[in-house]
C-alpha cells in the first residue's frame, strides 16, 4: 500500500505549498470526471498530509503499521449491531481529534 507521500510524489519533508502544488498537478492529470478512483486516492492522500498538523497525525497514527494492524483488525472486527469500529475508522477519529487538539494550541 502506497503512502500519501508516494501517491502525491513528494518527499516526506515537503512543506504545505509543495504538497498542494503536487496535488493540483496530479488532479489536472487525473480529473475526477475521467478518473474517479484515482482522484479519490489523490484526495485522500492530500487530506492526510496537507498541513503540518495533518502530517504529524499521519506520522503518529498511520505510518509504520504492519503486523499490529492485522491483530487490531481481528480485535476490532465489525459485526452487525456490535457498535465496534474498524482500526481505520478509529485512526481517522483519533487523527481528527489530534488535529483539533494541535489547532487549539496552534502547533
N, C-alpha and C positions, 0 to 999 in steps of 0.2 A: 504494500500500500504506500502510495506516494505521500510525502509531507506537503503541507501548503507551500513551503518554500520551493519544492521541486515542481509542483503544479504551476506556480507563477514564474518559475525560472529566476528566482532571486536568491541572493546569499542570505544566510541567517543573520548577518549583521546589517542588512539593508534597513534604511530608515523609512519613515512613513511615505515620503514623496516618491522614493524609488519603488516601493511596493505598489503604490497607487498607479504610477506610470506603467509598470509591468502589467498590472491588472487591466488597465484600459487598453493597452496594446493587445492583450490576449482576447479581450471582449470584441475588439474590432476584427480579430482573426476568427473568432468563434461566436458570431452573433446568436442571441437566444432564439430567434425565429428559425434559424437554419440548423443550429447545433444545440438543442435544448439540454441534452445530457452533459455535454462538455461545458456549456455555460454554467450549469448548476454546480459542477465541480469547481469551476473558477470562482464563482460567487462564494461558495462555502469556504474555499481556501482563503480568499481575500478577507472574509468576515473573521476568520480565525487569527489573522496576523496584521490587520490593517493599522493598528495603533500599538504604541509601546505597551500599554496595559494588556491588550489582546495577546501580544507576543509573549508577555510574561505569563499570562494564564495558560497559553498553549504550552510553553516550556514546562510549566509546573504540572499540568494535568494531562497533556496529550503525548508528549514525546517520551521516548524510551520505554514504551509499553510493549511487552512481548507476552511472555508466559502468564503474567499476572492477569492480563485481560481475559484469557481463556478461563482461568479459575473464577474470576469475578463474574463473568457471564453465566457460568454454571450456578453460582450462588445467588445471583440476582435474576435468574431466568424468569421471564414474564409468563404467568399463567393467567387464563381468563378469570377476572374478578379478584385477583390477588392484590392488586394495587401496587405491586412491585414495579420498579423501573429497571431498564437496562443500564449497563455501565455507561454507554454512550449518552443516554439521557441524563444520568447522574452527573457525568463530566460536564455536559452543557450547562446544567443548572449551577454547578459549582463554579465553573468558569465565569458565568454571568454574575454570580454573587461576588466573586473576587474582583471582577471588573468594576462593579458598583462600589465595592469597598475601596479600591485603589482610587477611583474618581473622587470619593469623599475626602480622601487625604491628598488629592492632587498629585499622585505618584505617577 
